[in-house]
Structures are given as C-alpha cells and as structure tokens.
Amino acid sequence: MASEEIRFATAVPILRIFDVAKAHEFYLGFLGFAVDWEHRYGENFPLYCQVSRGGLRLHLSEHSGDGSPAIGVIVYMTGVKALQRELVAKDYRYMKPGLDENDGRLECRVVDPFGNRITFMEIVG
C-alpha cells in the first residue's frame, strides 16, 4: 500500500477574551487586524470571531470553554522591526513594545488586555 503524504495547514490559536470593545481596541486598532467574521448563537450570547492581518489568523472567543486567558503564542514572520516601529508610532496608551535580539531571533512581544501574550519572531541568523 502506498503511503500518503502528511501535510499540516496553518494552526489558528483561540484566544480567550472578556470584553469585545477592549479586544477590538487592541486587535483592530493597535495591531491592525480586520474582522473576517463574527458568530453568536443569539442575542446576548458570547462572541466568537476571526481576525486577520496578512496571512495571520486568530480566533477570539468569549466562550468560557475556549481556553484560559494568559496563553502564549509565537508568530514567525519577517519584518519584525517594521512591525515594532508601526506599533510604537501608534502611541497606544497600554503598550509600547520593544524589540529584543536573542540568539539569532528578533522578537517583539505584546500582551492583550486579557493577559494573552503574542511574540512576533523573525529568525535573522
């Protein structure tokens, strides 16, 4: 029997949120994502949505069963220096991310209002 090739598609993390307005301020206003779609089971139900920027997609969820707050996500990318400059230029009152260089990696870390940590990482050497 011939073996079938295994390929993985993109992983999309689910980040727990507790306040839609704060999530929009951070993910849309500060990070520059756009809402792709939103879902609620009805009026006054928790939000589940997808936001994206470029090829990066994140799911944001108010549902209590969709994970714990304060998780960490690493996003491999190119252009970390440009992203860091863009974010600092927005003068967001709650976050002024720096740029760290460690062992051939450039890293820009942000923390959303719910404690979720996103590290944007570029391999440089």
N, C-alpha and C positions, 0 to 999 in steps of 0.2 A: 504494500500500500504506500503510495507517495505521501510524503509529509507535506502538510500545509504550512505555508509561511505565516508566522505570527507577527502582526503589526499593531502597535498601540497608537491610538489617536490622542488628541490633546486632553489632558486632565483639566477639569474645571472645578476649582475648590468652591465649597459652600461656606460663606462667612456669615456668622450669626450677627444680626443687628437688632436694636431695640427701639429705634426711633427713625422713621423714614426721612423726616426733614434733615436730621443730622447726617444720615447716610448720604442723602443727595448732596448736601453741602460739601461733604468730604470727597465722595467718589466722583460726582459730576463737576462740582465747582472747583475743587482743589486738584484732583488727579486728572481731570479732563476726560472721564469716561462718558459714554452715552448710554441711555436705557434702550436695550434691544426689545425687551418685552417685560410685562408685569402680569402676575396672576394672583388672584384672591378667590377663595371658594364662594364668597358672597360679601355683602356689605358688612363692615366691622369684623372682618377676618384678617389674619396676618398676611403680610405681603411676602411674595416670593418673586424675585426678578433676576434678570440677567443684565449686567452692564458690560461694556466692552470698550476697548481702545486698541486700535491696530489689530493685531492677532490675539490679544489677551482678552479672555472672557472670565468673568467672575459671577457667581450666583450669590445673591444677598437674600437672607431669609430671616423673617421674624418668627418662624415656627420654632417652638421650644425643642422639638425633637431633632432639629437640624444642626446639631453640633453645639459645642461650647464656645463661648466667646474667648478671646485671647489666644487664638491659634497663630501659628507662624506659616507663612507661605514664601517660597523663593521663586522669583520670576527671572529666568535667564533672558537676557536681552542684549542689544547693542545700543549705544547712545546714552549710557547712564549719566555721563557728565552733562549732556544737554537736558535730560530729564530733571536732574537736580537743580540746574540753573533755572529752568522753567518753573519748578515748584517754589523755589526761594523767591523768585520775582513776583509770584502771586501774593506774597506777604500775608499768607493765611495766619490768622492770629494764634492758632493752636499748634502749628507745626512749622519748623524751619529746618528741614532735613539737611544733614551734612553729607559728605562724600568720604568714604573710607577706602583705603587701598590696603589689602591684606593678601599676601601670598599669591600674587598674580590675579587678584579679583578687585574690581571696583564695585562698591556697594553703596546704595542709597536706601536707607530704611525709613519707613513711615509707619505710624500706628494710627489706626482709625479710632473714632470716638468710643468704640466698644472693646478696645484692647487688642484687636486683631493686628498682627504685625506682618507687613509686606516688605521683603527685601528685594529690591531690584538689583540684579547682579550681572556684571559683564566680566567675562574672562579676558584678561589683557596680556597674559604672558605665561 
